[in-house]
Amino acid sequence: MMRPPYLFPPERREEWLGDLYEVNREMLHKDYPRWQVNLNNVLKTVILVISALKIRLSDFFSLGKVKSE
């Protein structure tokens, strides 16, 4: 059975989710509105995904350069 492709290895995903959970708890403890906590989650997730895609694309193009040389 094929595993779905992930942008990050399991250790990095677990670490990132743990960090996000801690920030959520801290923001809720400081009485931030729930919508602001959720917006923070969405923005951090978008930034993480874009960064991961940039790294993947960079690796892909640098691999192509190495093969062509």
OpenMM code with the backbone's topology and positions (N, CA, C; nanometers):
from openmm import Vec3, app, unit

residues = "MET MET ARG PRO PRO TYR LEU PHE PRO PRO GLU ARG ARG GLU GLU TRP LEU GLY ASP LEU TYR GLU VAL ASN ARG GLU MET LEU HIS LYS ASP TYR PRO ARG TRP GLN VAL ASN LEU ASN ASN VAL LEU LYS THR VAL ILE LEU VAL ILE SER ALA LEU LYS ILE ARG LEU SER ASP PHE PHE SER LEU GLY LYS VAL LYS SER GLU".split()
positions = [
    Vec3(0.0846, -0.1184, 0.0000),
    Vec3(0.0000, 0.0000, 0.0000),
    Vec3(0.0890, 0.1244, 0.0000),
    Vec3(0.0562, 0.2196, -0.0861),
    Vec3(0.1360, 0.3414, -0.0956),
    Vec3(0.0987, 0.4414, 0.0120),
    Vec3(0.2020, 0.5013, 0.0686),
    Vec3(0.1790, 0.6089, 0.1653),
    Vec3(0.1571, 0.7391, 0.0904),
    Vec3(0.0715, 0.8262, 0.1425),
    Vec3(0.0543, 0.9565, 0.0769),
    Vec3(0.1806, 1.0406, 0.0936),
    Vec3(0.2133, 1.1226, -0.0053),
    Vec3(0.3337, 1.2058, 0.0068),
    Vec3(0.3102, 1.3201, 0.1060),
    Vec3(0.4066, 1.3415, 0.1900),
    Vec3(0.4001, 1.4502, 0.2874),
    Vec3(0.5107, 1.5499, 0.2576),
    Vec3(0.4893, 1.6742, 0.2962),
    Vec3(0.5917, 1.7759, 0.2774),
    Vec3(0.7026, 1.7630, 0.3817),
    Vec3(0.6685, 1.7111, 0.4980),
    Vec3(0.7660, 1.6984, 0.6058),
    Vec3(0.7700, 1.5558, 0.6573),
    Vec3(0.8852, 1.5139, 0.7114),
    Vec3(0.8918, 1.3819, 0.7759),
    Vec3(0.8108, 1.3827, 0.9060),
    Vec3(0.7748, 1.2648, 0.9569),
    Vec3(0.6890, 1.2565, 1.0760),
    Vec3(0.7409, 1.3343, 1.1969),
    Vec3(0.8732, 1.3316, 1.2216),
    Vec3(0.9269, 1.4008, 1.3397),
    Vec3(0.9002, 1.5505, 1.3316),
    Vec3(0.9195, 1.6086, 1.2142),
    Vec3(0.8982, 1.7524, 1.1994),
    Vec3(0.7501, 1.7868, 1.2120),
    Vec3(0.6622, 1.7017, 1.1582),
    Vec3(0.5179, 1.7274, 1.1701),
    Vec3(0.4762, 1.7250, 1.3162),
    Vec3(0.5239, 1.6238, 1.3903),
    Vec3(0.4881, 1.6129, 1.5315),
    Vec3(0.5399, 1.7327, 1.6106),
    Vec3(0.6626, 1.7745, 1.5817),
    Vec3(0.7202, 1.8897, 1.6516),
    Vec3(0.6404, 2.0161, 1.6219),
    Vec3(0.6057, 2.0353, 1.4948),
    Vec3(0.5320, 2.1547, 1.4570),
    Vec3(0.3924, 2.1565, 1.5208),
    Vec3(0.3255, 2.0423, 1.5201),
    Vec3(0.1927, 2.0366, 1.5819),
    Vec3(0.2001, 2.0611, 1.7320),
    Vec3(0.3037, 2.0099, 1.7963),
    Vec3(0.3219, 2.0350, 1.9394),
    Vec3(0.3432, 2.1822, 1.9680),
    Vec3(0.4252, 2.2474, 1.8850),
    Vec3(0.4477, 2.3908, 1.9014),
    Vec3(0.3191, 2.4697, 1.8809),
    Vec3(0.2438, 2.4326, 1.7790),
    Vec3(0.1177, 2.5011, 1.7515),
    Vec3(0.0199, 2.4838, 1.8674),
    Vec3(0.0151, 2.3639, 1.9238),
    Vec3(-0.0729, 2.3364, 2.0369),
    Vec3(-0.0353, 2.4236, 2.1573),
    Vec3(0.0951, 2.4370, 2.1838),
    Vec3(0.1397, 2.5198, 2.2956),
    Vec3(0.1009, 2.6665, 2.2757),
    Vec3(0.1180, 2.7171, 2.1539),
    Vec3(0.0819, 2.8562, 2.1253),
    Vec3(-0.0692, 2.8753, 2.1419),
    Vec3(-0.1475, 2.7762, 2.0954),
    Vec3(-0.2934, 2.7830, 2.1121),
    Vec3(-0.3311, 2.7938, 2.2594),
    Vec3(-0.2744, 2.7060, 2.3406),
    Vec3(-0.3057, 2.7064, 2.4841),
    Vec3(-0.2684, 2.8390, 2.5480),
    Vec3(-0.1514, 2.8898, 2.5113),
    Vec3(-0.1061, 3.0168, 2.5678),
    Vec3(-0.1987, 3.1314, 2.5275),
    Vec3(-0.2374, 3.1353, 2.3999),
    Vec3(-0.3262, 3.2427, 2.3539),
    Vec3(-0.4632, 3.2333, 2.4203),
    Vec3(-0.5149, 3.1118, 2.4340),
    Vec3(-0.6444, 3.0949, 2.4997),
    Vec3(-0.6357, 3.1314, 2.6480),
    Vec3(-0.5238, 3.0971, 2.7110),
    Vec3(-0.5031, 3.1308, 2.8515),
    Vec3(-0.4970, 3.2821, 2.8707),
    Vec3(-0.4445, 3.3527, 2.7715),
    Vec3(-0.4369, 3.4992, 2.7784),
    Vec3(-0.5658, 3.5650, 2.7303),
    Vec3(-0.6701, 3.4842, 2.7119),
    Vec3(-0.8039, 3.5310, 2.6747),
    Vec3(-0.8137, 3.5990, 2.5389),
    Vec3(-0.7313, 3.5509, 2.4441),
    Vec3(-0.7496, 3.5978, 2.3071),
    Vec3(-0.8809, 3.5405, 2.2549),
    Vec3(-0.9501, 3.6132, 2.1676),
    Vec3(-1.0738, 3.5579, 2.1100),
    Vec3(-1.0418, 3.4338, 2.0252),
    Vec3(-1.1370, 3.3427, 2.0260),
    Vec3(-1.1181, 3.2159, 1.9539),
    Vec3(-1.0901, 3.2391, 1.8055),
    Vec3(-1.1566, 3.3373, 1.7443),
    Vec3(-1.1358, 3.3632, 1.6022),
    Vec3(-0.9920, 3.4062, 1.5760),
    Vec3(-0.9330, 3.4796, 1.6698),
    Vec3(-0.7948, 3.5249, 1.6520),
    Vec3(-0.6972, 3.4068, 1.6652),
    Vec3(-0.7256, 3.3156, 1.7562),
    Vec3(-0.6431, 3.1957, 1.7713),
    Vec3(-0.6504, 3.1130, 1.6424),
    Vec3(-0.7711, 3.0966, 1.5897),
    Vec3(-0.7875, 3.0196, 1.4660),
    Vec3(-0.7204, 3.0873, 1.3473),
    Vec3(-0.7308, 3.2189, 1.3395),
    Vec3(-0.6645, 3.2928, 1.2327),
    Vec3(-0.5129, 3.2754, 1.2426),
    Vec3(-0.4606, 3.2801, 1.3617),
    Vec3(-0.3181, 3.2573, 1.3844),
    Vec3(-0.2781, 3.1180, 1.3336),
    Vec3(-0.3605, 3.0175, 1.3641),
    Vec3(-0.3332, 2.8807, 1.3181),
    Vec3(-0.3296, 2.8732, 1.1661),
    Vec3(-0.4267, 2.9342, 1.1026),
    Vec3(-0.4350, 2.9306, 0.9563),
    Vec3(-0.3139, 2.9991, 0.8943),
    Vec3(-0.2782, 3.1157, 0.9447),
    Vec3(-0.1654, 3.1893, 0.8880),
    Vec3(-0.0337, 3.1135, 0.9060),
    Vec3(-0.0130, 3.0579, 1.0233),
    Vec3(0.1100, 2.9810, 1.0462),
    Vec3(0.1139, 2.8567, 0.9577),
    Vec3(-0.0001, 2.7932, 0.9380),
    Vec3(-0.0059, 2.6756, 0.8520),
    Vec3(0.0246, 2.7121, 0.7071),
    Vec3(-0.0319, 2.8211, 0.6591),
    Vec3(-0.0066, 2.8657, 0.5219),
    Vec3(0.1423, 2.8969, 0.5032),
    Vec3(0.2011, 2.9662, 0.5997),
    Vec3(0.3434, 2.9989, 0.5916),
    Vec3(0.4279, 2.8717, 0.5896),
    Vec3(0.3935, 2.7756, 0.6726),
    Vec3(0.4684, 2.6500, 0.6779),
    Vec3(0.4585, 2.5741, 0.5460),
    Vec3(0.3390, 2.5659, 0.4899),
    Vec3(0.3197, 2.4928, 0.3646),
    Vec3(0.3935, 2.5620, 0.2495),
    Vec3(0.3854, 2.6928, 0.2431),
    Vec3(0.4563, 2.7664, 0.1372),
    Vec3(0.6071, 2.7456, 0.1512),
    Vec3(0.6576, 2.7508, 0.2726),
    Vec3(0.8008, 2.7292, 0.2950),
    Vec3(0.8420, 2.5887, 0.2525),
    Vec3(0.7610, 2.4905, 0.2874),
    Vec3(0.7924, 2.3524, 0.2499),
    Vec3(0.7904, 2.3349, 0.0980),
    Vec3(0.6939, 2.3970, 0.0318),
    Vec3(0.6880, 2.3880, -0.1140),
    Vec3(0.8091, 2.4542, -0.1783),
    Vec3(0.8519, 2.5678, -0.1247),
    Vec3(0.9712, 2.6349, -0.1775),
    Vec3(1.0939, 2.5450, -0.1646),
    Vec3(1.1058, 2.4787, -0.0504),
    Vec3(1.2195, 2.3883, -0.0286),
    Vec3(1.2128, 2.2722, -0.1278),
    Vec3(1.0954, 2.2137, -0.1447),
    Vec3(1.0802, 2.1017, -0.2391),
    Vec3(1.1138, 2.1438, -0.3808),
    Vec3(1.0645, 2.2596, -0.4229),
    Vec3(1.0940, 2.3087, -0.5575),
    Vec3(1.2427, 2.3379, -0.5739),
    Vec3(1.3022, 2.3969, -0.4732),
    Vec3(1.4453, 2.4254, -0.4776),
    Vec3(1.5253, 2.2955, -0.4896),
    Vec3(1.4879, 2.1943, -0.4103),
    Vec3(1.5551, 2.0638, -0.4183),
    Vec3(1.5372, 2.0020, -0.5557),
    Vec3(1.4170, 2.0128, -0.6103),
    Vec3(1.3866, 1.9552, -0.7414),
    Vec3(1.4736, 2.0188, -0.8498),
    Vec3(1.4812, 2.1525, -0.8490),
    Vec3(1.5591, 2.2212, -0.9524),
    Vec3(1.7090, 2.2006, -0.9331),
    Vec3(1.7566, 2.1948, -0.8092),
    Vec3(1.8989, 2.1718, -0.7880),
    Vec3(1.9359, 2.0285, -0.8256),
    Vec3(1.8454, 1.9350, -0.8076),
    Vec3(1.8688, 1.7967, -0.8489),
    Vec3(1.8795, 1.7887, -1.0007),
    Vec3(1.7946, 1.8647, -1.0692),
    Vec3(1.7992, 1.8684, -1.2163),
    Vec3(1.9304, 1.9260, -1.2673),
    Vec3(1.9844, 2.0265, -1.1972),
    Vec3(2.1120, 2.0867, -1.2369),
    Vec3(2.2261, 1.9874, -1.2187),
    Vec3(2.2218, 1.9118, -1.1095),
    Vec3(2.3283, 1.8144, -1.0832),
    Vec3(2.3267, 1.7052, -1.1893),
    Vec3(2.2090, 1.6576, -1.2282),
    Vec3(2.1976, 1.5519, -1.3285),
    Vec3(2.2439, 1.6001, -1.4658),
    Vec3(2.2225, 1.7264, -1.4971),
    Vec3(2.2570, 1.7771, -1.6293),
    Vec3(2.4073, 1.8049, -1.6419),
    Vec3(2.4771, 1.8169, -1.5310),
    Vec3(2.6208, 1.8467, -1.5374),
    Vec3(2.7048, 1.7257, -1.5586),
] * unit.nanometer
topology = app.Topology()
chain = topology.addChain("A")
for resn in residues:
    res = topology.addResidue(resn, chain)
    for name in ("N", "CA", "C"):
        topology.addAtom(name, app.Element.getBySymbol(name[0]), res)
